[in-house]
Amino acid sequence: MFQSSNLTARKRLPDRRTHEIIAFEHDGFRYLASVGRFPDGKIGEVFLNANKLGTAIETQARDLAIVTSLYLQHNGSLQTLRGALTRNPDGSASGVLGRLLDLLAANDSSTP
């Protein structure tokens, strides 16, 4: 098994936690995101679904959310992830995950 000294142990979220729901549109598709937080308010999980059930676009959205959640639960930085994602020439997010993270950052004073 691959081990890296940069990864921390996975921090589990509490069994009961609040979730916020965000509906948004990106690149002509509608998405529904649910965001769970650790008790300190830090984002710890993301669920993301597209309105086109059973399509490749929805599979990609769900997979992006899983990878993002695991990254955050291993103490990854939301700011680092946002900065690593592809941007359009005008600075807007190219992909759906970037769009969601931008929306979260705009509504969350703890996320630069």
C-alpha positions in Angstrom: 0.0 0.0 0.0 1.3 3.5 -0.9 2.0 5.6 2.1 2.9 9.3 2.1 4.1 11.4 5.0 2.0 14.3 3.7 -1.3 12.5 4.4 -2.9 12.6 7.8 -5.2 10.0 9.2 -8.7 10.3 8.0 -10.8 12.4 10.3 -14.3 11.0 10.5 -17.3 13.3 10.7 -19.8 12.9 13.5 -22.8 10.5 12.8 -25.2 13.5 13.1 -24.2 16.7 11.4 -25.9 19.6 9.6 -25.9 19.7 5.9 -26.5 22.6 3.6 -28.1 22.2 0.2 -26.9 24.2 -2.8 -28.7 24.1 -6.2 -26.8 25.7 -9.0 -26.2 25.6 -12.7 -22.9 25.1 -14.6 -22.3 24.8 -18.3 -25.9 24.2 -19.1 -26.5 21.5 -16.4 -28.3 21.8 -13.1 -26.6 20.3 -10.0 -27.6 19.7 -6.4 -24.9 19.7 -3.8 -25.0 18.8 -0.2 -22.2 19.9 2.1 -21.5 18.4 5.6 -19.3 20.1 8.2 -17.1 19.1 11.1 -18.2 20.4 14.5 -15.7 23.3 14.1 -17.5 24.4 10.9 -14.9 23.2 8.5 -16.3 21.5 5.4 -15.7 17.7 5.6 -17.9 16.2 2.9 -19.5 17.0 -0.4 -22.2 15.2 -2.3 -22.9 16.3 -5.9 -25.6 15.2 -8.3 -26.5 16.3 -11.8 -30.1 16.4 -12.9 -29.3 13.9 -15.7 -29.5 10.7 -13.7 -27.7 7.7 -15.1 -25.4 9.8 -17.4 -21.7 10.2 -17.5 -22.0 13.8 -16.3 -23.8 12.6 -13.1 -21.2 9.9 -12.6 -18.4 12.4 -12.9 -20.1 14.8 -10.5 -20.6 12.0 -7.9 -17.0 10.8 -8.3 -15.6 14.4 -7.9 -17.5 14.7 -4.7 -16.2 11.5 -3.3 -12.6 12.4 -4.0 -13.1 15.9 -2.6 -14.6 14.5 0.6 -11.7 12.1 1.1 -9.2 14.9 0.5 -10.9 17.1 3.0 -11.2 14.3 5.6 -7.4 13.8 5.3 -6.9 17.5 6.2 -6.6 18.8 2.7 -7.1 22.5 2.2 -10.2 23.8 0.4 -8.2 26.8 -0.7 -5.5 24.6 -2.2 -8.0 22.5 -4.1 -9.7 25.6 -5.5 -6.4 27.0 -6.6 -5.5 23.7 -8.4 -8.6 23.5 -10.5 -8.8 24.7 -14.1 -10.0 28.3 -14.7 -11.3 30.1 -17.7 -9.5 33.2 -19.0 -11.9 35.4 -17.0 -11.0 33.6 -13.8 -14.3 31.7 -13.5 -14.2 28.0 -12.8 -14.1 25.7 -15.9 -15.5 22.7 -14.2 -18.4 21.9 -11.9 -16.3 21.2 -8.8 -14.5 24.6 -9.2 -17.9 26.3 -9.5 -19.2 24.6 -6.4 -16.1 25.4 -4.4 -16.3 29.1 -5.6 -19.9 29.2 -4.4 -18.9 27.8 -1.0 -16.1 30.2 -0.7 -18.3 33.2 -1.5 -20.8 32.1 1.2 -18.3 31.1 3.9 -16.2 33.6 5.7 -13.8 30.8 6.9 -13.0 29.7 3.3 -10.8 32.3 1.5 
